[in-house]
Amino acid sequence: MDDSVSQDLAAAAHPLLTAEQRQRLGAYGQETAVAEGDLVFASGDAAPDLVLVHEGSVDLVQVATIDAPEEVLWRYVPGEFVGELNLLTGQRIYLSARVAEAGRVTLIPPAVFRRIMADEPDLSDLMLRAFVARRRKLQNNAGARAIEIIGTEFSAPSLALRTFAARQQLAHTWIDSDSVEGRSLLRVAEIEVGDLPAVILPDAVLKRATPGRLAEHVGLTAPRSGGETVDLAVIGAGPAGLAAAMYGASEGLDTVLLEAVGTGGQAAASSRIENYLGFPSGLSGSELTSRAMVQAEKFGARLYSPCTAASLHPDGGHLDITLDDGTVVHARAVIIASGARYRSLPLPEWSRFEGAGIYYAATELEARSCATSPVVVIGGANSSGQAALYLASKGAQVTIAVRRDGLEATMSAYLVDRLKAHRNVTIRTATEVTALHGDESLSQVTLTDHATGESADQACRGLFCFIGADPATAWLDGSVVTDHDGFLLSDTALGAGDALPEAYRLLGRDPLPFETSVPAVFAAGDVRRGSMKRVAAAVGEGASAVRSVHVAIGTRA
């Protein structure tokens, strides 16, 4: 990391409160004396307090792990506060806060911390900036060793774990099991090759780990139903779902957000978004959606992932969402923003190479695996153009293969111009990938030119697939009306008068904007028929659907 960037990060991570800010923040908790060696919170705690230091000092400690000794990461002095993003996310923390010098601190419990987020905007902003900077610092140094993921480079399960950890902003370290360090760690942790991928935590070793098992261990899965009914359940954490959760929570609705895979949806897979309002220099999809996640959680939305919705049906005065593990979430209103599933090519060996050379995203994870090797990007939309440029900027030799005779009809002009000008990019039109080759991972593809009928094998370390997606609505099993392609119908698309679904005729009203065939169930983003399939449009739909939620459940006219 550049020294100036590191200094800026350190300054943001450790703000010193003014006397007036200390007084205001201290009023929310209980001041207490602490002795040297006391733990104000311990590794493994699920809901630690926010700690304001008045006198003495507190060390943030990385506890000893299988392969690393205890380490003091940094020290908090009077006027500083001890806390991290887990105060918002509710995830278990794998660091301890230990008193280094006796003194006095104020302990502020999580529920009261939420009040500060709502009632003290200046303190809220200052703490959020610090939390984000601290998480980045943890991800960039040894603190990330609290969660170690070990597996093979070209492994779909390993990639799934790494992607989940990255999207959930979990401070973690990736270790290739074939490296010297990896082989040593396997011996120390008594992990066999058949146990990979594995996750090593201070209190457990998860063998044959999955995102779901990791999420359950760190406290990111939905709790079993206890009879509570939330105001709003949002299904899907892409731009539409994140916007809906943020606006719902900020407007006083008790809101939960359920995501099947990882926060951000397809947008998080975009290496760069340059046409989103307010960001003239562009930003990555993961950066945009990670900011949105923190923003939603700031207002009190609860995000659970991975949580896959399996069914939805009305039950009296509320709606029941059953997850694939049997958990039931009760809600007064639901916004379905489950987006779409990536399409694939009907080729032999396709599934075998997924995550081992075939990718549906072009982020730092995938780019690092491909390095400067030849890669192929298929698809002619903006997502494929952005992916090609990003990979080329990392030194890869990129071939774009599109079935059409040109890119201009499906891709923004500025992207087409950049691709044509980039020395690391070759554009092949009227061309398809017709075969895949490789042993443990993809090494070659066969490209067929439809204009000439000729086929040729080409070296390919990574095949990046951006050929569209299908709406993720199969789980609804017909309980909500869709069109013939599976997209959800909403408001005016449901018809009028006698053509309306019976539920609305019984209610004596028309569907609200974004409302589906089931009253109080709304659709937003790519899953809805007629959506624009753009990030900005999805954000607008998610936010607008919340207005209809208020009307449907009677919280605001």
Secondary structure, DSSP 4 states (H G I P E B T S, - for coil): --HHHHHHHHHHHSPPPPHHHHHHHHTTSEEEEE-TT-EEE-TT-SSPPEEEEEEEEEEEEE--BTTB--EEEEEE-TT-EE--THHHH-PPP--EEEEEEEEEEEEE-HHHHHHHHHH-HHHHHHHHHHHHHHHHHHHHSGGGGGSEEEE-SS-HHHHHHHHHHHHTT---EEEETTSHHHHHHHHHHT--GGG-SEEEETTEEETT--HHHHHHHHT-SPPPP-S-EEEEEEE--SHHHHHHHHHHHHTT--EEEE-SS-TTGGGGG-S-B-SSTT-TT-B-HHHHHHHHHHHHHHTT-EEE-S--EEEEEEETTEEEEEETTS-EEEEEEEEE---EEEP----TTHHHHBTTTEES--SHHHHHHHTTSEEEEE--SHHHHHHHHHHHHTT-EEEEE-SSS-STTTS-HHHHHHHHH-TTEEEE-SEEEEEEEESSSEEEEEEEETTT--EEEEE-SEEEE-S-EEES-GGGTTSS-B-TTSPBP-GGGG-SGGGS-HHHHHHTSPPPTTB-SSTTEEE-GGGBTT----HHHHHHHHHHHHHHHHHHHTS--
